[in-house]
Amino acid sequence: MVSAKEFSDDPQVYQALLESTRAIPWKIDWASMKFAYIGPQIEPLLGWSRDSWRSVEDWAQRMHPEDRERVVNFCVTQSQAGADHEADYRALTRDNGYVWIRDVVHVVRDEHGVVEALIGFMFDISERKKTEERLLTLQSELEALSFKDGLTNIANRRRFNASLDQEWETARSQAQPLSLLMIDIDYFKQFNDLYGHLRGDQCLVEVAHTLSLALDGPRDLVARFGGEEFVILLPGADPDQAFKVAERCQRRIHKLATIHALSPHGQQLTVSIGVGTLVPGAHSQSAQFTDAVDKQLYAAKKNGRNRIERLPVGS
């Protein structure tokens, strides 16, 4: 039987073990910054021959340009500090592709603590990265779905609330106006009762799409607030601009020419709109602003529907 000492003293055993693993062992002399050793596994993985790995410059140049500066700076800093470390990056293959690599690095120091060499292993983590990317994509898709109204395919109330919080803080910090439109389809219950819920759902989809076409600002948002009520957020829009958007919404809804036999407004589908604009102050609250605009919507409905009511400027 081979003793443990005989086993550990046999360099051929070490070499056989190093070269049989899927990980790629390597060693760099610190003083010369040259490779003292790199495993033969490197060639089938990346296509570069073992002999071509001469110095750390070869290692750096065979790294994806987008990763190079970050990884090289990190590894040099950690090595100079004598700290073991690891780094993930895309290693370029000889045929112009790339492989995701994880480099696990151990810093070898002499009895005085001076760095002598770096030794480590390269691991192919491409499959792991693909799995991570698929999970991130899935997470993004699920997040997008959680912010989308299932029927109309526009933003839902959750997305509106999140956007309002964000735009509110932006408007407050930059002393910019923020405008809000609250929109309700007139006599929608009667529409549903007369034409059925399937036609009612189709009507909601058509109105949502039409309101979306009335927007032109890059951060403007239309969302379904609930039932037959919609909301439009207009960052940076002053009172006049907000009122023009409200008028545009009404014109576009009128052009739909959706028949509503029980509506007193030309037997056609119409909407009522409440409008408000505010430059948020230090003590302003978005909930109070939303309630104030909602009261304007209520006033539009109370005053006969198919109309626009807005908050007084400066209120």
Salt bridges, closest charged atoms under 4 A:
ASP9 OD2 - LYS5 NZ 2.77
GLU66 OE1 - ARG90 NH2 3.08
ASP67 OD1 - ARG70 NH2 3.63
ASP67 OD2 - ARG90 NE 2.86
ASP84 OD2 - HIS106 ND1 2.95
GLU86 OE2 - ARG102 NE 3.95
ASP88 OD1 - ARG102 NE 2.62
ASP88 OD2 - LYS129 NZ 3.93
GLU111 OE2 - HIS112 NE2 3.62
GLU127 OE2 - LYS130 NZ 3.56
GLU132 OE1 - LYS129 NZ 3.55
ASP149 OD2 - ARG224 NH1 3.38
GLU167 OE1 - ARG219 NH2 2.70
GLU169 OE2 - ARG172 NH2 2.82
ASP184 OD2 - LYS301 NZ 3.62
ASP193 OD2 - LYS189 NZ 2.98
GLU206 OE1 - ARG199 NH2 3.70
ASP216 OD2 - ARG248 NH1 3.57
GLU309 OE2 - ARG307 NE 2.86
